[in-house]
């Protein structure tokens, strides 16, 4: 019943976004597609890593699919980013975690760490690939025409360029966010291995407040999140997006 209610709320927010011309534009659509693809590939990579170590749980539950519907969490994928968009804040979100059963894995201790790191490091790799592809795309479509690629227009080349930039930036954000050593984020796996199992349970219990606190900051003090993330995003842009690409 609770899940059904969350779906209804999430779909209602999507409808509001769709009819709000000031919020949901072609650029927002490109951003959403880039974000959904990055999140889906993040989750699927966990499942493939687990499968490599012998755990078929994700495959048996149909979670190795690239179909985004199979990975949607009504709150994390629809409601949370939808509300942030409506409030003109930077959207963040998450998908349903891929089911993993460590008991079915070979070399369980190593496997758990590798499976956890598969998601964020997939995002890191995708970010670098997106930046490299953008530079190649820029050379063939912008420099060749003696004009900037990111013109703010709706031409095919401009939208492809925007997608590559959005995709790169979203993957950078996912990498950073998921590498935080906070349960249930992936980064908690390396902290768990560092401190040992006995100390980890006490640490995990005391850190449960961190994620709710982070969401509170995102909603009520968005400038704090922006101040932390902006230097990292600007670094990615400085590496992959030359000034000549922007009008």
Helices and strands as residue ranges (DSSP letters): H 2-19, H 26-52, H 57-60, G 68-71, I 74-79, H 80-86, G 102-104, H 108-138, I 139-143, H 156-178, H 188-195, H 197-206, H 209-220, H 222-240, G 243-245
